[in-house]
């Protein structure tokens, strides 16, 4: 029996096909975490794989978040399967595992939240160990990450740990062997971390204390963190507490250092192996002694910021002849059975139809107000307080023939090409006092309207005052529409205005010939954009390596969000590694 665990960072990681990926891992049971797929987005090609049966758990509250799945070969079909750790997600108790332990220290609301993010799938198998049939329960988990910006997630993570241990020990006490595997999101010992000295109070971390209580020191007399030749720098003198489970990797490799399973791929840390070991296969102590023959990591397998981990037992699997009800093949959308019409009908509240339109709103979906607005696009503007629709303003005292013309005039024209605003005009244009001419039309180098000739727009806006401008482009006034070369008020009779001012401004016609500097003769369009859109300044060389730096942008919320900076272009690594990134840092000066 071979079992594999892998945080795939999205089910779409398997670009070559899910079947090809499963076959390449060559395992009887493949447990994946962070599938980032919800049930409504799960397609048949991913759910139903020839030669395998699958079991999915989805996040109920957020789309594209969390989620785990277990794929079993048909020759390793489980006898029972279940979603979640609390039992609250179980609707059909046939073929479930049970054994939930004492959950009195958790509130009902807390239990519901802990199972709401799709973080656990349990499958129960039967194996032959030393000619004795044994039941083995595989718990596939994706433990929460403690976001430092969200203190409540730290407590959520610790509660999830407690719930996981409670369920695992309850199943163990019921007579089944237990394997816990997946992304635990905590590096256990200093040897499992690339830079433990960087973290204050490393051993006092609550997650590591929980691991100390879950695991038993089964290193066969060898202390974790000790090399055969010399003592590792990542040695901890504190002995492990006695628990009921064994870290199978450390059972077979108690002294191997730099055996990491997760790296920050955004900083290239995988190239320098600057990571952590947070993906595990834990098994109860008797099962490790009588069944496990090997366990290791697979850092050569790429496609995610994690690598797979695997374990092998000498125990052959006994396959069930019947799929558990929780199997994906039994879902109505994949079972090939005709579904009832009532399944597609949702009872809606007449007062707030948008809020009840979806039982479990997902993140990224429309808010209640937005949904209501889409259901009734006119909103309050289209309906009066008495419930009667308001009449359009154009209907009051306007003949039917003029209604059509008015509506046509009010209809906005389709947006034209941006380059059309920069084409030189062959005909001279006479500016009017009421229709100011932009700086670009006068051939001046600056983008602002000349303050010495303040022209007032209708509505109180004067040229050069509170008028938004884009460098190198035409200025659009809040009260006017940029049409051709002049700015006009919306809805005004442009031809009539020109006729009235033709006599007054005939003397100015000679200086209104359009030849904008942005498109002078002989100038290329690419040269124009280079003068308008300044690129980032040339990257400075880092002081340690003398190589050009790389430009980065702050995406973390805070006062520096959106600011750009330069850092060393090399991948992140330990400070003692000369091939890794140096500590060069420089903000981008916006004035350059």
For each residue, the residues with C-beta under 8 A, 3 or more apart:
1: 28 29 76 127 291 312 313 315 316 317
2: 26 27 28 29 310 311 312 313
3: 27 28 29 30 31 138 179 181 281 310 311 312 313
4: 25 27 29 30 31 308 309 310
5: 31 32 33 140 181 182 183 279 280 281 308 309 310
6: 25 30 31 32 33 279 301 304 306 307 308 309
7: 32 33 34 142 182 183 262 279 304 305 306
8: 11 13 14 32 33 34 35 303 304 306
9: 13 34 36 304 305 306
10: 13 34 35 36 37 304
11: 8 14 18 32 35 36 37 46 67 69
12: 15 36
13: 8 9 10 21 303 304
14: 8 11 17 18 20 21 303
15: 12 303
16: 20 21
17: 14 20 21 45
18: 11 14 21 22 45 46 49
19: 22 23 49 50 51 52
20: 14 16 17 23 24
21: 13 14 16 17 18 24 25
22: 18 19 25 27 30 49 52 71
23: 19 20 26
24: 20 21
25: 4 6 21 22 30 308 310
26: 2 23
27: 2 3 4 22 30 310
28: 1 2 3 72 73 75 76 317
29: 1 2 3 4 70 71 72 73 76 123 125 138
30: 3 4 6 22 25 27 70 71 72
31: 3 4 5 6 68 69 70 71 121 138 140 181 182
32: 5 6 7 8 11 35 68 69 70 71
33: 5 6 7 8 67 68 140 141 142 182 183
34: 7 8 9 10 66 67 68 142 183
35: 8 10 11 32 56 66 67 68 69
36: 9 10 11 12 64 65 66 67
37: 10 11 41 42 46 56 58 64 67
38: 41 42 58 59 63 64 67 362
39: 42 56 58 331
40:
41: 37 38 63
42: 37 38 39 46 47 56 58 328
43: 46 47
44: 47 48 333 334
45: 17 18 48
46: 11 18 37 42 43 49
47: 42 43 44 54 56 328 329 331 334
48: 44 45 54 328 329 334
49: 18 19 22 46 52 54 71
50: 19
51: 19 73 74
52: 19 22 49 71 72 73 74
53: 71 72 74 77 323 327 328 329
54: 47 48 49 69 70 71 72 327 328 329
55: 69 70 72 78 81 83 121 123 324 326 327 328
56: 35 37 39 42 47 67 68 69 121 328
57: 67 68 69 83 84 89 118 119 120 121
58: 37 38 39 42 67 118
59: 38 62 63 65 66 67 116 117 118
60: 116 117 118 360
61: 65 116 117 360 362 363
62: 59 65 66 117 362 363 364
63: 38 41 59 362 363 364 365
64: 36 37 38 363 364
65: 36 59 61 62 117 363
66: 34 35 36 59 62 117 118 119 142
67: 11 33 34 35 36 37 38 56 57 58 59 118 142
68: 31 32 33 34 35 56 57 118 119 120 121 140 141 142 182
69: 11 31 32 35 54 55 56 57 121 140
70: 29 30 31 32 54 55 81 121 123 138 140
71: 22 29 30 31 32 49 52 53 54
72: 28 29 30 52 53 54 55 76 77 78 123 125
73: 28 29 51 52 76 77
74: 51 52 53 77 319
75: 28 317 319
76: 1 28 29 72 73 125 317 319
77: 53 72 73 74 319 320 321 323
78: 55 72 81 123 124 125 320 324
79: 95 124 125 126 135 320 324
80: 95 96 97 123 124 324
81: 55 70 78 95 96 97 121 122 123 124 324 326 327
82: 87 90 96 97 121 122 326
83: 55 57 89 90 118 120 121 122 326
84: 57 87 88 89 90 115 120
85: 100 114 115 119 120 163 164 167
86: 89 100 103 111 112 114 115 163
87: 82 84 90 96 98 100
88: 84 111 112 115
89: 57 83 84 86 115
90: 82 83 84 87 93 96
91:
92: 95 96 325 326
93: 90 96
94: 325
95: 79 80 81 92 324 325 326
96: 80 81 82 87 90 92 93 326
97: 80 81 82 122 124 137 171
98: 87 174
99: 167 170 171 173 174 176
100: 85 86 87 103 166 167 170
101: 166 167 169 170
102: 105 166 170
103: 86 100 106 111 163 166
104:
105: 102 162
106: 103 110 111 114 159 162 163
107: 110 111
108: 111 112
109: 112 113
110: 106 107 113 114 159
111: 86 88 103 106 107 108 114 115 163
112: 86 88 108 109 115 116
113: 109 110 116 156
114: 85 86 106 110 111 117 119 156 159 160 163
115: 84 85 86 88 89 111 112 119 120
116: 59 60 61 112 113
117: 59 60 61 62 65 66 114 144
118: 57 58 59 60 66 67 68 83
119: 57 66 68 85 114 115 141 142 143 144 160
120: 57 68 83 84 85 115 139 140 141 142 164
121: 31 55 56 57 68 69 70 81 82 83 140
122: 81 82 83 97 137 138 139 140
123: 29 55 70 72 78 80 81 137 138 140 324
124: 78 79 80 81 97 135 136 137 138 176
125: 29 72 76 78 79 135 136 137 138 317 318
126: 79 133 134 135 136 317 318 320
127: 1 133 134 136 291 313 315 316 317 318
128: 131 132 133 134 315 316 318
129: 132 134 287 290 291 313 314 315
130: 290
131: 128
132: 128 129
133: 126 127 128 318
134: 126 127 128 129 177 287 291 315
135: 79 124 125 126 175 176 177
136: 124 125 126 127 176 177 178 179 287 315
137: 97 122 123 124 125 171 176 177 178 179
138: 3 29 31 70 122 123 124 125 179 181
139: 120 122 164 167 168 171 178 179 180 181 182
140: 5 31 33 68 69 70 120 121 122 123 181 182
141: 33 68 119 120 164 180 181 182 183 184
142: 7 33 34 66 67 68 119 120 182 183
143: 119 157 160 161 164 182 183 184 185 186
144: 117 119 153 156 157 160 185
145: 153 157 185
146: 153 154 157 185 207
147: 150 153
148:
149: 557
150: 147 153 154
151: 154 155
152: 155 156
153: 144 145 146 147 150 156 157
154: 146 150 151 157 158 206
155: 151 152 158 159
156: 113 114 144 152 153 159 160
157: 143 144 145 146 153 154 160 161 185 207
158: 154 155 161 162 206 207 210
159: 106 110 114 155 156 162 163
160: 114 119 143 144 156 157 163 164
161: 143 157 158 164 165 207 210
162: 105 106 158 159 165 166 210
163: 85 86 103 106 111 114 159 160 166 167
164: 85 120 139 141 143 160 161 167 168 180
165: 161 162 168 169 210 213 214
166: 100 101 102 103 162 163 169 170
167: 85 99 100 101 139 163 164 170 171
168: 139 164 165 171 172 178 180 245
169: 101 165 166 172 173 244
170: 99 100 101 102 166 167 173 174
171: 97 99 137 139 167 168 174 176 178
172: 168 169 176 177 178 244 284
173: 99 169 170
174: 98 99 170 171
175: 135
176: 99 124 135 136 137 171 172
177: 134 135 136 137 172 283 284 286 287 291
178: 136 137 139 168 171 172 245 283 284 287
179: 3 136 137 138 139 281 282 283 284 287 311
180: 139 141 164 168 245 280 281 282 283
181: 3 5 31 138 139 140 141 280 281 282 309 311
182: 5 7 31 33 68 139 140 141 142 143 279 280
183: 5 7 33 34 141 142 143 262 278 279 306
184: 141 143 211 278 279 280
185: 143 144 145 146 157 207 278
186: 143 205 207 208 210 211 278
187: 192 193 208 276 277 278
188: 192 208 211 215 247 277 280
189: 192 193 208 224 225 234 236
190: 193 196 202 225 234 235 236
191: 224 225 232 234 235 236 255 257
192: 187 188 189 259 260 276 277 278
193: 187 189 190 196 199 202 234 276 277
194: 258 260 269 273 274 275 276 574
195: 198 199 274 574 575
196: 190 193 199 202 234
197: 202
198: 195
199: 193 195 196 202 205
200:
201: 204 205
202: 190 193 196 197 199 205 208
203: 208 236 238
204: 201 208 209
205: 186 199 201 202 208 209
206: 154 158 209 210
207: 146 157 158 161 185 186 210 211
208: 186 187 188 189 202 203 204 205 211 212
209: 204 205 206 212 213
210: 158 161 162 165 186 206 207 213 214
211: 184 186 188 207 208 214 215
212: 208 209 215 240 241 243
213: 165 209 210 241 243
214: 165 210 211 243 244 245 282
215: 188 211 212 240 241 243 245 246 247 282
216: 240 242 243 244 245 246 285
217: 224 239 240 242
218: 246 247 250 251 285 288
219: 222 223 224 250 251 254
220: 251 254
221:
222: 219 226 254 255
223: 219 226 235 239 254
224: 189 191 217 219 235 236 240 250 254
225: 189 190 191 231 232 234 235 236 255 257
226: 222 223 231 232 235 254 255
227: 230 231 232 255 257
228: 255
229:
230: 227
231: 225 226 227 235
232: 191 225 226 227 235 255 257
233:
234: 189 190 191 193 196 225 257
235: 190 191 223 224 225 226 231 232
236: 189 190 191 203 224 225
237:
238: 203
239: 217 223
240: 212 215 216 217 224 243
241: 212 213 215
242: 216 217
243: 212 213 214 215 216 240
244: 169 172 214 216 284 285
245: 168 178 180 214 215 216 282 283 284 285
246: 215 216 218 250 251 282 283 284 285 288
247: 188 215 218 250 251 280 281 282
248: 251 252 280 281 282 283 288 292 295 311
249: 252 253 259 277 280 281 295 296 297 309
250: 218 219 224 246 247 253 254
251: 218 219 220 246 247 248 254 288 292 295
252: 248 249 292 294 295 296
253: 249 250 256 259 295 296
254: 219 220 222 223 224 226 250 251
255: 191 222 225 226 227 228 232
256: 253 259
257: 191 225 227 232 234
258: 194 273
259: 192 249 253 256 277 297
260: 192 194 263 273 275 276 277 297 299
261: 275 276 277 278 279 297 299 306 307 309
262: 7 183 275 276 277 278 279 305 306 307
263: 260 269 270 273 274 275 305
264: 267 269 274 275 305 572
265: 268 269 270 305
266:
267: 264 571 572 581
268: 265 271 272 570 571 572 581
269: 194 263 264 265 272 273 274 275 571 572 573
270: 263 265 273 274 275 305 571
271: 268 571 573
272: 268 269 571 572 573 574 577 579 580
273: 194 258 260 263 269 270 299 573
274: 194 195 263 264 269 270 571 572 573 574 577 580
275: 194 260 261 262 263 264 269 270
276: 187 192 193 194 260 261 262
277: 187 188 192 193 249 259 260 261 262 280 297
278: 183 184 185 186 187 192 261 262
279: 5 6 7 182 183 184 261 262 297 306 307 308 309
280: 5 180 181 182 184 188 247 248 249 277 309
281: 3 5 179 180 181 247 248 249 295 309 310 311
282: 179 180 181 214 215 245 246 247 248
283: 177 178 179 180 245 246 248 287 288 291 292 311
284: 172 177 178 179 244 245 246 287 288
285: 216 218 244 245 246 288 289
286: 177 289 290
287: 129 134 136 177 178 179 283 284 290 291 292 313
288: 218 246 248 251 283 284 285 291 292
289: 285 286 292
290: 129 130 286 287
291: 1 127 129 134 177 283 287 288 313 314 315
292: 248 251 252 283 287 288 289 295 311 312 313 314
293: 312 313 314
294: 252 311 312
295: 248 249 251 252 253 281 292 309 310 311 312
296: 249 252 253 309 310
297: 249 259 260 261 277 279 307 308 309 310
298: 301 307 308 309 310
299: 260 261 273 307
300: 307
301: 6 298 307 308
302: 307
303: 8 13 14 15
304: 6 7 8 9 10 13 307
305: 7 9 262 263 264 265 270
306: 6 7 8 9 183 261 262 279
307: 6 261 262 279 297 298 299 300 301 302 304
308: 4 5 6 25 279 297 298 301
309: 4 5 6 181 249 261 279 280 281 295 296 297 298
310: 2 3 4 5 25 27 281 295 296 297 298
311: 2 3 179 181 248 281 283 292 294 295
312: 1 2 3 292 293 294 295
313: 1 2 3 127 129 287 291 292 293
314: 129 291 292 293
315: 1 127 128 129 134 136 291
316: 1 127 128
317: 1 28 75 76 125 126 127
318: 125 126 127 128 133
319: 74 75 76 77
320: 77 78 79 126 323 324
321: 77
322:
323: 53 77 320 327 329 330
324: 55 78 79 80 81 95 123 320 327
325: 92 94 95 330
326: 55 81 82 83 92 95 96 330
327: 53 54 55 81 323 324 330
328: 42 47 48 53 54 55 56 331 334
329: 47 48 53 54 323 334 335
330: 323 325 326 327 334 335
331: 39 47 328 334 335
332: 335 337 339 343
333: 44 339
334: 44 47 48 328 329 330 331
335: 329 330 331 332
336:
337: 332
338:
339: 332 333 343 344
340: 343
341: 344 345
342: 345
343: 332 339 340
344: 339 341
345: 341 342
346: 356 357 359
347: 356
348: 353 356 357
349: 352 353 355 356
350: 353
351:
352: 349 355 356 368 372
353: 348 349 350 356 357 372 375
354: 357 368 369 371 372 375
355: 349 352 368 371
356: 346 347 348 349 352 353
357: 346 348 353 354 371
358: 361 362 365
359: 346
360: 60 61
361: 358 365
362: 38 61 62 63 358 365
363: 61 62 63 64 65
364: 62 63 64
365: 63 358 361 362
366: 370 371 374
367: 370 371
368: 352 354 355 371 372
369: 354 372 373
370: 366 367 373 374
371: 354 355 357 366 367 368 374 375
372: 352 353 354 368 369 375 376 379
373: 369 370 376 377 379
374: 366 370 371 377
375: 353 354 371 372
376: 372 373 379 382 383
377: 373 374 382
378: 381 382 383 389
379: 372 373 376 382 383
380: 383
381: 378 390
382: 376 377 378 379 389 390
383: 376 378 379 380 387 388 389 390
384: 387 388 389 390
385:
386:
387: 383 384
388: 383 384
389: 378 382 383 384
390: 381 382 383 384
391: 395 396
392: 395
393: 396
394: 398 403 406 407 410
395: 391 392 398 403
396: 391 393
397:
398: 394 395 402 403 406
399: 402 403
400: 403 404
401: 404 405
402: 398 399 405 406
403: 394 395 398 399 400 406 407
404: 400 401 407 408
405: 401 402 408 409
406: 394 398 402 403 409 410
407: 394 403 404 410 411
408: 404 405 411
409: 405 406 491
410: 394 406 407 491
411: 407 408
412:
413: 416
414:
415:
416: 413 420 421
417: 420
418: 421 422 473
419: 422 423 525
420: 416 417 423
421: 416 418 473 474 482
422: 418 419 516 518 519 528
423: 419 420 519
424: 514 515 516 519
425: 428 429 484 485 513 514
426:
427:
428: 425 509 510 512 513 514
429: 425 441 484 485 486 512 513 514
430: 498 501 502 505 506 508 509 512
431: 435 436 437 441 486 505 508 512
432: 435 486 497 498 501 504 505
433: 455 501 504 505
434: 455 497 501
435: 431 432 455 486 487 488 497
436: 431 449 453 455 457 463 487
437: 431 441 442 485 486 512
438: 441 442 449 474 475 487
439: 442 444 446 447 448 449 450
440: 443 444 447 472 473 474 516 517 518
441: 429 431 437 438 485 512 514 516
442: 437 438 439 450
443: 440 515 516 517
444: 439 440 450 517
445: 517
446: 439
447: 439 440 469 470 471 472 475
448: 439 451 464 469
449: 436 438 439 453 455 463 464 467 475
450: 439 442 444 453 463 464
451: 448 454 464
452:
453: 436 449 450 463
454: 451 462 463 464 465
455: 433 434 435 436 449 462 463
456: 460 461 462 463
457: 436 460 461 462 463 477 479 480 487 489
458: 479 480 489
459: 478 479
460: 456 457
461: 456 457 465 466 467 477 478 479
462: 454 455 456 457 465
463: 436 449 450 453 454 455 456 457 467
464: 448 449 450 451 454 467
465: 454 461 462
466: 461 478
467: 449 461 463 464 475 477 478
468: 475 476 478
469: 447 448 473 475
470: 447 473 475
471: 447 532
472: 440 447 518 528 531 532
473: 418 421 440 469 470 532
474: 421 438 440 482
475: 438 447 449 467 468 469 470 482 487
476: 468 480 481 482 487
477: 457 461 467 480 482 487
478: 459 461 466 467 468
479: 457 458 459 461 489
480: 457 458 476 477 487 488 489 490
481: 476 487 488 489 490
482: 421 474 475 476 477 487
483: 486 487 488 494
484: 425 429
485: 425 429 437 441 514
486: 429 431 432 435 437 483
487: 435 436 438 457 475 476 477 480 481 482 483
488: 435 480 481 483 492 494 497
489: 457 458 479 480 481 492
490: 480 481
491: 409 410
492: 488 489 497
493: 496 497
494: 483 488 497 498
495: 498 499
496: 493 499 500
497: 432 434 435 488 492 493 494 500 501
498: 430 432 494 495 501 502
499: 495 496 502
500: 496 497 504
501: 430 432 433 434 497 498 504 505
502: 430 498 499 505 506
503: 506
504: 432 433 500 501
505: 430 431 432 433 501 502 508 509
506: 430 502 503 509
507: 510
508: 430 431 505 511 512
509: 428 430 505 506 512
510: 428 507 513
511: 508
512: 428 429 430 431 437 441 508 509
513: 425 428 429 510
514: 424 425 428 429 441 485
515: 424 443 520
516: 422 424 440 441 443 519 520
517: 440 443 444 445 520
518: 422 440 472 523 528 531 532
519: 422 423 424 516 523 525 528
520: 515 516 517 523
521:
522:
523: 518 519 520 527 528
524: 527 528
525: 419 519 528 529
526: 529 530
527: 523 524 530 531
528: 422 472 518 519 523 524 525 531 532
529: 525 526 532 533
530: 526 527 533
531: 472 518 527 528
532: 471 472 473 518 528 529
533: 529 530
534:
535:
536: 539 551 564 588
537: 588 589 592
538:
539: 536 548 549 550 551 566
540: 548 549 566 586
541: 545 546 547 548 549
542: 545 546 547 549 567 568 569 582 584
543: 546 582 584
544: 568 582 583 584
545: 541 542 568 570 582
546: 541 542 543
547: 541 542 568 569 570
548: 539 540 541 569
549: 539 540 541 542 566 567 568 569 584 586
550: 539 566 567 568 569
551: 536 539 564 565 566 588
552: 564 565 566 567
553: 562 563 564 565
554: 558 560 561 562 563 564 565
555: 561
556: 560 561
557: 149 561
558: 554 561
559:
560: 554 556 563
561: 554 555 556 557 558
562: 553 554
563: 553 554 560 587 588
564: 536 551 552 553 554 587 588
565: 551 552 553 554 585 586 587 588
566: 539 540 549 550 551 552 584 585 586 587 588
567: 542 549 550 552 581 584 585
568: 542 544 545 547 549 550 581 582 583 584
569: 542 547 548 549 550 581
570: 268 545 547 573 579 580 581 582
571: 267 268 269 270 271 272 274 580 581
572: 264 267 268 269 272 274 580 581
573: 269 271 272 273 274 570 577 579 580 581
574: 194 195 272 274 577 580
575: 195 580
576:
577: 272 274 573 574 580
578:
579: 272 570 573
580: 272 274 570 571 572 573 574 575 577
581: 267 268 567 568 569 570 571 572 573
582: 542 543 544 545 568 570
583: 544 568
584: 542 543 544 549 566 567 568
585: 565 566 567
586: 540 549 565 566
587: 563 564 565 566
588: 536 537 551 563 564 565 566 592
589: 537 592
590:
591:
592: 537 588 589
